[in-house]
Amino acid sequence: MELQRVLKIMDKKMMMLKNNEKLELVLALGAISIITIISYGNLIPQLGFYRDDWYILLTGQSEGASGLINLFTTDRPLLGYIYALEYSILGNSILGWHLYALFLRLLGSFAFFFILRVIWPEKKFEAAIAALLFAVYPGFLQQPNATTFKNFLLGYDLALFSILATILAAKFKNKWKRISLTILAMVLGGGYFGIFEAMIGLEGARLLLLWYFLWQESEDAPTKAILPMLKQAIPYIVMGGAFVFWRIFLFESTRPATDVNRIFGAYRSFPLQSIAKIIIETIKDIWEAIVLAWFVPFYKFTNTSIYEDFVTAFGLAVLAVGVVFLYVQYSKKHGWLSNKETNKSSVEKHWLWVGILIVGMAVLPIVLSGRNLSFEVQWDRYAYHTTLGATLVVAGFIFYVLDSSSRWIISLALIAMGVMTHYFSADYYRDYWDYNRELWWQMSWRAPHLQERTMIFVSMPFGFAEDYEIYGPANLIYYPNEGVILSAEVLNTETVRFIQTGEHRAGNNRNVYIPKKYNKSLIVSFPKVGSCLHVLDGRQLELPGFSRDGSFTNAAPYSQISQIDAYHSPAKVPEQIFGSEPEHGWCYFYQKMNLAKQMEDWDTVAQLADEASALELRAQDPSEWLSSLEAYIVIGEIEKAEKAASYIKQDLDTHFFLCNELGRGAIYSEPYDYEKVVEILCEDIVQE
């Protein structure tokens, strides 16, 4: 009887212990999930499509799966098949792509967490804190650019789960489990190679962590674990070697950024200089990934943020800190901390040097390819796959170097900074999307249709880096399901020269032929909040405000307004992509007035001006009063014309510029009264 009672007590304690372990795991994963959602999920409903997203959407809509597969044959063939599958499910759903990216981000944090738990099972609590730091790592800020940069998230997830499967294969004794996990690790590894070949430095991390795990398991000298590691790593070494051989010697990339021969040509020409550069840039990137990533983006955003955004970001940081604080307190209460806070374990010291080595191996292929990590534009994307090592270093520093009180202050501060940085990043992308949506809605109001082969140039504050950021949305609006009918280019010194000479050129963007007829250029300006979109007529410019952009002003006189088919039925803007039509404020009436002006329908221009006035809508940009002034003169409403002229005259630069343009002569036929327009608007300048 006594024995039975003891056994029942032991069973009860074991059950409580198991339940306690399950609760600890659930709460750790819950904390990671909540912090991830706070960091990346709060602005998702207000985000959109950006940059490289557009050629994916355009190709997916016009050519379907085959087009997407063909799109990536020039550099990363596997990506085409992945996009074909993803697009078949997500299509043009903005929310779908962003939720998918958020899910991938969360999976990556889970993978990192379980890698630590498997290798260092006694460090459950420390692994959770490290995973929280991993989740908010602020060195990679492209999460809002979801359709494009989900590639990095997916590739890194595959790499981390592949490494996890490798460690588990070494852990299990069962032969079939080991074989199954090894095969899984190889499949996942091949997947991340195909998505982003520059992540191949993580194979060094795989070998290092495998060696470390075997060393800890054997408790022998570190060198004695090298041979067992190499034996178990044979499949991965063969896999990595085969990929490198294929990538360098068999596959021919036609894209300069991934052309191995072009990249390594400089090393053959300047070997000593190249070696020095590799060493220096690798050291710099290690420092940037581990240390500067936490502070440089945070400083840049907080230094330029408006108070409203700062308060919101700070509030989210406080919420995140509260969640982590509750998790820490609950962990203390249940005794989940692996040792007393004042103790310093050799494990955390190991995290420091293991992490530094992993970061070095991760950035080396990036440096070898002629790229480097920086926190400008999109160059921070090369920091993302360093987070396995970078987080180990930071967590190792916190738990090994810092004392009891400071370790929690630093941990919570870093988590708060990470949350704020990601909010600011999403806030930037939100504003960018608002601007982009407004641009194309106003464009659709102003231009019912564009002639085939129209070449569009757009000047706007956020700017465009590539032509497809312009022709992508334009073709989706004006030529849906027809591919690339309209082309575009970014304004710069070279393209301005092509516009001026009216050249015909062409190029390929990922196997897509793009003809470019610079003699059919249509130039658009959307300069700042307060101005409407201005589609320029090169015969008589109405620049928004007074532009001092050299490239823009040099190209503006060559804008061909005839590329707009003013009599065509209105374009149908795809609301699934661009959202619902904005409220019809002043800019709507301004675009419709200029459309009627292009058709020389002065009665309609005046009618629209009266409607806007009745709604108490007013132009904030003085240049936008010119159309109503001209129309009022045509219909004989001189008093209204003089009032419109008075608004223009309030801005000396705009007044002078418009009168200078009018001085080029009349461009409209009767009943347009050119002399009266000049008299009412420009008599003061003429007298001077």
JOHU-V404037 format. One record per helix or strand. SS is the DSSP state (H for helix, E for strand). FROM is the first residue (numbers start at 0). TO is the last residue. If there is no record, write none. Layout:
ss={SS/SS}
from={FROM/FROM}
to={TO/TO}
This chain:
ss={H/H/H/H/H/H/H/H/H/H/H/H/H/H/H/H/H/E/E/H/E/H/E/E/H/E/E/H/H/E/H/H/H/H/H/H/H}
from={1/43/52/76/93/123/145/174/196/223/255/259/270/306/345/378/403/449/454/467/486/492/503/511/517/520/533/549/560/563/574/585/601/621/637/651/673}
to={39/45/70/89/118/135/170/194/217/249/257/268/303/332/367/400/445/449/459/477/487/500/508/516/519/525/534/555/562/563/577/597/613/633/648/661/686}
